[in-house]
Amino acid sequence: MQEKKPRVPSEAARVKRNYVLSKVPEILELRNQGMFWKDIAEKVKLNEKTCRRYYKKNN
């Protein structure tokens, strides 16, 4: 039986993840100020679902 190689994220995936993680404090702050998800997503240049997901993980 062949062994599966561990999955290594691509360079692009790492770059995007680092960008998203750098925006998490801003997402938290804007949401706590009562801003809507659509407005937050436009401001930090991310998808609305991505903003919600990372807000949930970090709050």
C-alpha positions in Angstrom: 0.0 0.0 0.0 1.3 3.4 -0.9 1.8 6.0 1.8 0.1 9.3 1.3 2.3 12.3 1.2 1.3 15.0 3.7 -0.5 17.8 1.9 1.5 21.0 1.7 -0.4 24.2 1.0 0.7 26.1 -2.1 2.6 29.4 -1.9 -0.5 31.3 -3.0 -2.6 29.6 -0.2 0.0 30.6 2.4 0.1 34.1 1.2 -3.7 34.4 1.3 -3.9 32.9 4.7 -1.3 35.3 6.1 -3.2 38.2 4.5 -6.5 37.1 6.1 -4.8 36.5 9.5 -3.3 40.0 9.3 -6.9 41.5 8.8 -8.5 39.6 11.7 -8.0 42.3 14.3 -9.5 44.9 11.9 -12.5 42.6 11.2 -13.0 42.1 15.0 -12.8 45.9 15.6 -15.2 46.8 12.7 -17.8 44.2 13.8 -17.7 45.3 17.4 -18.4 48.9 16.1 -21.6 47.5 14.6 -20.6 47.5 10.9 -22.4 45.1 8.6 -20.6 42.1 7.1 -20.9 43.4 3.5 -19.2 46.7 4.5 -16.4 44.9 6.4 -15.7 42.6 3.4 -15.4 45.5 1.1 -13.2 47.5 3.4 -10.7 44.6 4.0 -11.0 43.3 0.5 -12.1 39.8 1.4 -15.2 37.6 0.8 -18.1 38.1 3.3 -18.0 34.4 4.2 -14.3 34.5 4.9 -14.8 37.5 7.3 -17.6 35.7 9.2 -15.6 32.5 9.4 -12.5 34.1 10.9 -14.6 36.3 13.2 -16.2 33.2 14.6 -12.9 31.5 15.0 -11.4 34.4 16.9 -14.3 35.6 19.0 
